[in-house]
């Protein structure tokens, strides 16, 4: 089976599966390339910060940091760009927005990011702060938190039970320093971890759990898997425990992020699967996935193998009677080839962000779609569907289907006459129980039939 068909066929087949077996898609974000996942749980929501590979990247081309959120691990809402190289005016503005991490403390959110200073090839670690998880983040120092050094990137922060925050980073060596309570300064020396942890390369993810301290990391390049070490102290010594994911030739890089959420434990990382769905040529265009796992009684972690063997189940259901942002997506299509340029492909449905920070769905070509997993219409069911739309083209409609792209039609929303943003409504029928919902865009040959901001059903 061709690689493109192999990637997309399983999602269509799985759409008809009962909710009990519904799984997060792999990768979980399909609207653009994402890497270096940095999840944090706050007020019952998973906030997933990522770096962002540009669509035209061949090597690393990274200009900003993005945010996605979820409460069920299957549907992810695009929250847009929360910080960029422009956040740090003294930084190189043409590249190097690498792996971030965000930590909450005392009602503030601190973003640690590796960048390069204008005119210097060496990395530094910068810090920005925000009043809420979605930002905007602002530079608080006007200079690096960690001064230039060789391999000074991939920061990770954890606050222990005594309230002491530790900042680790580094490739190929691992370094740490103790942060002060203000989270934007440090005390004591910068210390190199010695001896080097077996199989350690980069991308450390530091955290504590159950009396143990963990250091997960991207294992020795290349290819990279995900390994981990444990200690009974936040500064080590570290004992290598083995792979969480083996080295795999499908990935020249990796980067773990680990959280506990709603009684489960989750590993985030990335693959190049979407890149290889577009072209057989390797580019630094990565895509984030997630897997659920369990700790052994002694705190160790079993080998999860690769993303094609592991995933995460959907937790609960989605309420369609409250406002749902249109950019809330479990899976979307489509990948389209440019016939005039071999191996030149573009994504179909994607998102955009206006000057006010509002994120919306766009580039909705004919037959492209959005899948929303595990929608609970209840026993009595829905009677109407409404959506905020704009820029409708002639004959454009949004077709509502259940469970599959060719599943039962429950309604059709005409959107052709929507110019400026307006809410449109259509009657629906036979929408009850729990189903995957497909929003299928229909119309002519325009590259985008309609833009969409949010939707909801009425009883």
Phi, psi and omega per residue, in radians:
X1 nan 2.324 3.104
X2 -1.000 2.656 -3.073
X3 -1.004 -0.734 -3.123
X4 -1.069 -0.805 3.126
X5 -1.148 -0.663 -3.139
X6 -1.093 -0.621 -3.134
X7 -1.255 -0.750 -2.968
X8 -1.658 -0.452 -3.125
X9 -1.066 -0.755 -3.123
X10 -1.020 -0.597 -3.127
X11 -1.149 -0.674 3.134
X12 -1.227 -0.684 3.127
X13 -1.187 -0.684 -3.095
X14 -1.262 -0.275 -3.059
X15 -1.111 -0.455 -3.116
X16 -1.532 -0.041 -3.097
X17 -1.211 2.632 3.083
X18 -1.055 2.723 -3.111
X19 -0.999 -0.601 -3.086
X20 -1.030 -0.440 -3.132
X21 -1.900 0.111 3.139
X22 -1.104 2.366 -3.099
X23 -2.158 2.679 2.984
X24 -1.057 2.454 3.111
X25 -1.212 2.751 3.086
X26 -2.201 1.957 0.007
X27 -1.366 2.901 -3.093
X28 -1.426 -0.313 3.088
X29 -2.071 2.154 -3.133
X30 -2.061 -0.104 -3.051
X31 -1.405 -0.316 3.065
X32 -2.848 2.998 -3.138
X33 -1.444 2.308 3.134
X34 -2.293 2.664 -3.130
X35 -2.615 3.049 2.990
X36 0.907 1.035 -3.054
X37 -1.126 2.360 3.139
X38 -2.319 1.460 -3.101
X39 -1.416 2.577 3.017
X40 -2.511 2.450 3.125
X41 -1.740 2.249 3.130
X42 -2.574 2.196 3.113
X43 0.892 0.751 3.045
X44 1.388 0.145 -3.118
X45 -2.120 2.446 2.966
X46 -1.541 2.074 3.033
X47 -1.797 2.093 -3.079
X48 -1.930 1.869 3.067
X49 -1.555 2.444 3.140
X50 -2.413 2.726 2.819
X51 -1.410 3.061 -2.966
X52 -2.491 2.002 3.043
X53 -1.450 2.225 3.122
X54 -1.157 2.634 -3.072
X55 -1.046 -0.497 -3.109
X56 -1.695 0.208 -3.096
X57 -1.131 2.380 2.944
X58 -1.881 -1.037 2.879
X59 -1.566 -2.711 3.121
X60 -1.304 2.111 3.056
X61 -2.372 1.777 -2.929
X62 -2.444 2.149 -2.996
X63 -2.100 -0.277 -3.048
X64 -2.701 3.055 3.106
X65 -2.142 2.408 -3.038
X66 -2.049 2.872 -3.120
X67 -2.306 2.391 3.020
X68 -2.255 2.682 3.140
X69 -2.427 2.718 -3.131
X70 -2.718 2.658 2.956
X71 -2.079 0.024 -3.119
X72 -2.339 0.011 3.085
X73 1.230 -0.038 3.126
X74 -1.975 -0.727 3.087
X75 -1.700 2.200 -3.086
X76 -2.116 2.277 -3.117
X77 -1.743 2.193 3.106
X78 -1.313 2.053 3.141
X79 -1.748 0.038 3.027
X80 1.518 -2.918 3.117
X81 -1.393 2.195 3.129
X82 -1.860 -0.278 3.064
X83 -2.834 2.779 3.133
X84 -2.639 -3.141 3.076
X85 -1.043 -0.468 3.105
X86 -1.158 -0.373 3.078
X87 -1.059 -0.516 -3.124
X88 -2.037 1.515 -3.026
X89 -1.053 -0.375 -3.111
X90 -1.494 -0.026 -3.107
X91 -1.588 2.826 2.947
X92 -0.984 2.185 -3.042
X93 -1.689 0.037 -3.047
X94 -1.812 -0.187 -3.096
X95 -3.055 3.126 2.918
X96 1.487 0.436 2.997
X97 -1.451 1.443 -2.984
X98 -1.601 -2.835 -2.903
X99 -1.023 2.128 -3.129
X100 -1.774 2.979 2.833
X101 -2.583 2.539 3.132
X102 -2.090 2.375 3.135
X103 -2.272 2.414 3.101
X104 -1.694 2.411 3.041
X105 -2.756 2.271 3.052
X106 0.928 0.749 3.072
X107 1.366 0.069 3.101
X108 -2.048 2.807 3.127
X109 -2.167 2.204 -3.023
X110 -1.962 2.152 3.120
X111 -1.821 2.132 3.091
X112 -1.868 2.256 -3.036
X113 -2.512 2.448 3.055
X114 -1.563 2.264 3.115
X115 -2.459 3.130 3.019
X116 -2.045 2.572 3.105
X117 -1.390 2.464 3.120
X118 -0.920 2.230 3.121
X119 1.520 0.027 -3.119
X120 -2.239 2.446 3.100
X121 -1.480 -0.116 -3.026
X122 -1.624 2.563 -3.120
X123 -1.401 2.628 2.959
X124 -2.254 2.957 3.020
X125 -2.011 2.183 -3.133
X126 -1.879 2.848 3.105
X127 -2.371 2.410 3.055
X128 -2.275 2.768 -3.054
X129 -2.277 2.621 3.084
X130 -2.463 2.831 3.128
X131 -1.592 -0.198 3.074
X132 -2.583 2.869 -3.027
X133 -1.048 -0.508 -3.076
X134 -1.528 0.066 3.104
X135 1.329 -2.810 0.145
X136 -1.308 2.545 3.085
X137 -1.516 2.493 -3.127
X138 -2.226 2.507 3.098
X139 -1.155 2.232 -3.097
X140 -1.854 -0.234 -3.087
X141 -1.902 -0.508 -3.039
X142 1.239 0.236 -3.125
X143 -2.867 3.012 3.129
X144 -1.164 2.570 2.922
X145 -1.315 -0.795 3.078
X146 -1.958 2.102 -3.039
X147 -1.149 2.906 -3.073
X148 -0.951 2.426 3.086
X149 -2.751 2.849 -3.125
X150 -1.339 2.109 3.141
X151 1.277 0.414 -3.133
X152 -1.509 1.408 3.067
X153 -2.673 3.106 -3.076
X154 1.101 1.094 3.131
X155 -1.264 2.569 3.035
X156 -2.490 2.410 -3.032
X157 -2.268 2.446 3.021
X158 -2.468 2.470 3.087
X159 -1.855 2.086 -3.057
X160 -1.403 -3.137 -3.046
X161 -1.150 -0.356 3.096
X162 -1.551 0.017 3.123
X163 1.514 0.113 3.110
X164 -1.493 2.215 3.104
X165 -1.686 2.411 3.116
X166 -2.114 2.384 3.061
X167 -1.989 2.075 3.051
X168 -1.933 2.742 3.071
X169 -2.946 2.985 2.896
X170 2.256 2.572 2.986
X171 -2.629 2.217 -0.048
X172 -1.544 -0.094 3.082
X173 -1.641 2.712 3.129
X174 -1.883 2.292 -3.086
X175 -2.192 2.757 3.026
X176 -2.613 2.827 3.039
X177 -2.635 2.685 3.083
X178 -1.532 2.200 3.091
X179 -1.469 2.589 3.022
X180 -1.334 2.876 -3.125
X181 -1.000 -0.428 3.123
X182 -1.290 -0.187 3.076
X183 1.175 0.067 -3.136
X184 -2.172 0.241 3.043
X185 -2.606 2.954 -3.113
X186 -2.443 2.814 3.111
X187 -2.192 2.598 3.100
X188 1.458 3.121 -3.037
X189 -1.383 2.699 2.890
X190 -1.384 2.170 -2.978
X191 -2.054 2.320 3.032
X192 -1.498 2.341 3.099
X193 -1.310 2.134 3.105
X194 -2.366 2.441 -0.057
X195 -1.250 2.844 3.114
X196 -1.063 2.393 3.140
X197 -1.128 2.359 3.112
X198 -0.908 2.286 3.046
X199 1.222 0.127 3.131
X200 -1.297 2.380 3.047
X201 -2.188 -0.972 -3.012
X202 -2.938 -2.991 3.019
X203 0.996 0.825 -3.111
X204 -1.175 2.587 3.026
X205 -2.322 1.883 -3.004
X206 -1.819 2.320 3.085
X207 -2.835 2.876 3.075
X208 -2.055 2.588 -3.136
X209 -2.855 2.270 3.028
X210 1.011 0.609 -3.138
X211 1.442 -0.008 3.101
X212 -1.929 2.692 2.961
X213 -1.977 2.457 -3.052
X214 -2.145 2.489 2.993
X215 -2.243 1.687 3.029
X216 -1.540 2.735 -3.035
X217 -2.883 2.821 2.958
X218 -1.306 2.209 -3.056
X219 -1.426 2.933 -2.876
X220 -0.867 2.233 -3.134
X221 -1.326 2.627 -0.049
X222 -2.326 2.392 0.201
X223 -1.415 2.909 -3.122
X224 -1.908 2.411 2.933
X225 -1.921 -2.671 3.058
X226 -2.259 2.108 3.082
X227 -2.014 3.082 3.082
X228 -2.714 2.752 3.075
X229 -2.291 2.821 -3.140
X230 -2.285 2.750 3.075
X231 -2.660 2.826 3.024
X232 -1.723 0.122 3.076
X233 -2.380 2.605 -3.081
X234 -1.173 -0.290 3.131
X235 -1.920 0.242 3.129
X236 1.501 -3.003 0.204
X237 -1.219 2.658 -3.054
X238 -1.774 2.351 3.097
X239 -1.938 2.075 -3.140
X240 -1.134 2.328 -3.082
X241 -1.979 -0.173 3.092
X242 2.082 -2.996 -3.099
X243 -1.510 2.474 2.850
X244 -1.534 -0.631 2.957
X245 -2.362 2.323 3.138
X246 -1.148 2.766 2.917
X247 -0.932 2.430 -3.091
X248 -2.469 2.279 -3.062
X249 -1.131 -0.239 3.098
X250 -1.362 -0.074 -3.078
X251 -2.437 1.983 3.040
X252 -1.432 -0.220 3.103
X253 -2.404 2.974 3.053
X254 -2.874 3.000 3.129
X255 -2.968 1.991 -3.098
X256 -1.517 2.706 2.916
X257 -2.514 2.286 -2.993
X258 -2.279 2.327 3.092
X259 -2.465 2.834 2.861
X260 -1.838 2.422 -3.088
X261 -2.703 2.173 3.088
X262 0.870 0.782 3.062
X263 1.461 0.023 3.124
X264 -2.147 2.858 3.094
X265 -2.007 2.453 -2.988
X266 -2.355 2.376 3.044
X267 -1.895 2.218 2.992
X268 -1.866 2.578 3.062
X269 -2.833 -2.860 3.124
X270 -2.494 2.849 3.058
X271 -2.389 -3.123 3.104
X272 -1.925 0.384 -2.984
X273 -1.066 -0.748 3.130
X274 -1.171 -0.657 3.083
X275 -1.019 -0.793 -3.092
X276 -1.334 -0.261 2.966
X277 -1.283 -0.427 -3.131
X278 -1.579 -0.599 -3.022
X279 -2.759 2.585 3.042
X280 -1.346 -0.102 -3.093
X281 -1.511 2.307 3.116
X282 -1.264 2.208 2.975
X283 -2.277 2.804 3.058
X284 -1.440 1.257 3.113
X285 -2.279 1.767 -2.907
X286 -1.941 2.918 -3.070
X287 -2.534 2.316 -3.029
X288 -1.477 2.442 3.027
X289 -2.268 2.983 -3.138
X290 -2.442 2.579 3.098
X291 -2.413 2.467 3.047
X292 -1.550 2.489 3.108
X293 -2.575 2.927 3.099
X294 -2.104 2.509 3.010
X295 -1.411 2.532 3.002
X296 -1.256 2.836 -3.128
X297 -0.955 -0.521 3.132
X298 -1.566 0.139 3.098
X299 1.602 -0.128 3.138
X300 -1.319 2.922 -3.072
X301 -2.102 2.280 3.119
X302 -1.291 2.761 3.069
X303 -1.218 2.115 -3.138
X304 -1.535 -0.133 -3.056
X305 1.137 -2.588 -2.988
X306 -1.764 3.020 -3.057
X307 -1.110 -0.366 3.099
X308 -1.367 -0.073 3.139
X309 -2.035 -0.036 -3.066
X310 -2.579 2.656 3.121
X311 -2.786 -2.848 3.138
X312 -2.307 2.363 3.104
X313 -1.308 2.651 3.022
X314 -1.167 2.419 3.124
X315 -1.802 1.946 3.098
X316 1.304 -2.753 -3.074
X317 -2.332 2.966 3.119
X318 -1.796 2.368 3.126
X319 -1.528 1.957 -3.093
X320 -1.458 -0.079 -3.079
X321 -1.648 -0.009 2.949
X322 -1.849 2.807 3.124
X323 -1.031 2.275 3.084
X324 -2.075 2.173 3.098
X325 -1.128 2.376 -3.102
X326 -1.052 -0.467 -3.141
X327 -1.448 0.280 2.985
X328 -1.517 1.985 -2.892
X329 -2.441 2.315 2.942
X330 -1.615 -0.687 3.112
X331 -2.729 2.575 3.093
X332 -2.511 2.792 3.051
X333 -1.992 -3.101 -0.226
X334 -2.243 2.853 3.072
X335 -1.693 2.268 -2.997
X336 -2.155 2.316 -3.112
X337 -1.637 2.424 3.024
X338 -1.494 1.945 -3.021
X339 -1.165 -0.363 -3.083
X340 -1.489 -0.202 -3.108
X341 -2.320 1.919 3.135
X342 -0.948 2.366 3.095
X343 1.132 0.280 3.067
X344 -1.712 1.998 -3.075
X345 -2.233 2.732 3.027
X346 -2.353 2.687 3.034
X347 -1.264 2.713 3.018
X348 -1.484 -1.940 -3.120
X349 -0.899 2.300 3.060
X350 -2.533 -2.972 3.135
X351 -2.184 2.792 3.066
X352 -2.410 2.891 -3.094
X353 -2.362 2.178 -3.115
X354 -1.507 -3.118 -3.047
X355 -1.137 -0.392 3.121
X356 -1.471 -0.103 -3.110
X357 1.682 -0.073 3.130
X358 -1.194 2.273 3.107
X359 -1.769 2.409 -3.133
X360 -2.542 2.881 -3.139
X361 -1.543 2.427 3.103
X362 -2.576 -3.059 -3.101
X363 0.935 0.896 -3.107
X364 -1.654 1.437 -3.129
X365 -1.265 2.857 3.135
X366 -0.978 2.259 3.120
X367 1.325 -0.013 3.007
X368 -1.252 2.831 -3.042
X369 -2.683 2.868 2.959
X370 -2.129 2.295 3.035
X371 -1.806 2.302 3.011
X372 -2.025 2.163 -3.004
X373 -1.519 2.500 2.938
X374 1.028 0.972 -3.140
X375 -1.572 2.184 -3.072
X376 -1.753 1.775 -3.142
X377 -1.440 -0.135 3.136
X378 1.377 3.134 -3.081
X379 -1.290 -0.812 -3.086
X380 -1.283 -0.479 3.033
X381 1.493 3.061 -3.093
X382 -1.685 2.604 3.134
X383 -1.962 -0.408 -3.092
X384 -2.604 2.754 3.095
X385 -2.225 2.355 3.104
X386 -2.297 2.584 -3.121
X387 -2.606 2.544 3.036
X388 -1.574 2.033 -3.014
X389 -2.350 2.869 3.098
X390 -2.754 2.830 3.023
X391 1.062 0.684 3.085
X392 -1.199 2.468 3.106
X393 -1.782 2.856 -3.100
X394 -0.932 2.329 3.087
X395 1.235 0.171 -3.118
X396 -1.277 2.387 3.066
X397 -2.453 2.808 2.981
X398 -2.030 2.006 -3.100
X399 -1.622 2.318 -3.111
X400 -1.837 2.071 3.137
X401 -2.226 2.733 -3.137
X402 -1.882 2.340 2.890
X403 1.323 -0.525 -3.131
X404 -2.617 2.864 3.068
X405 -1.149 -0.403 3.065
X406 -1.943 0.407 -3.134
X407 -1.339 -3.098 -3.099
X408 -1.029 2.359 3.061
X409 -1.457 2.182 3.126
X410 -1.851 -0.130 3.116
X411 2.984 2.841 3.101
X412 -2.396 2.249 -3.106
X413 -1.824 1.958 3.045
X414 -1.262 2.331 -3.111
X415 -2.309 0.185 -3.015
X416 -1.109 -0.576 -3.049
X417 -1.631 0.135 3.118
X418 -1.413 1.985 3.106
X419 -1.784 -1.373 2.989
X420 -1.301 2.921 -3.121
X421 -1.005 2.261 3.075
X422 -2.704 2.712 3.138
X423 -1.624 2.227 3.121
X424 -1.986 2.599 -3.071
X425 -2.283 2.540 3.059
X426 -2.484 2.596 3.069
X427 -1.272 2.579 3.040
X428 -2.298 2.776 3.107
X429 -2.549 2.789 3.086
X430 1.067 0.553 3.105
X431 -1.916 1.554 3.088
X432 -2.503 2.820 -3.095
X433 1.387 -2.938 -3.109
X434 -1.817 2.198 -3.108
X435 -2.531 2.766 2.820
X436 -1.364 2.378 -3.125
X437 -1.872 2.327 3.080
X438 -2.001 2.162 2.989
X439 -1.735 1.891 -3.042
X440 -1.900 2.184 -3.084
X441 -1.575 2.241 -3.100
X442 -2.196 2.559 3.100
X443 2.799 -2.704 -3.081
X444 -1.428 -2.631 -3.028
X445 -1.665 0.243 -3.134
X446 -1.134 2.567 3.124
X447 -1.133 -0.443 3.039
X448 -2.476 2.089 -3.077
X449 -1.400 -0.580 -3.096
X450 -2.887 2.613 2.971
X451 -1.712 2.631 -3.024
X452 -2.450 2.247 -3.079
X453 -1.747 -0.845 -3.141
X454 -2.730 2.960 3.080
X455 -2.629 2.868 3.022
X456 -2.851 2.793 3.028
X457 -1.842 2.717 3.035
X458 -2.025 2.534 3.100
X459 -1.377 nan nan
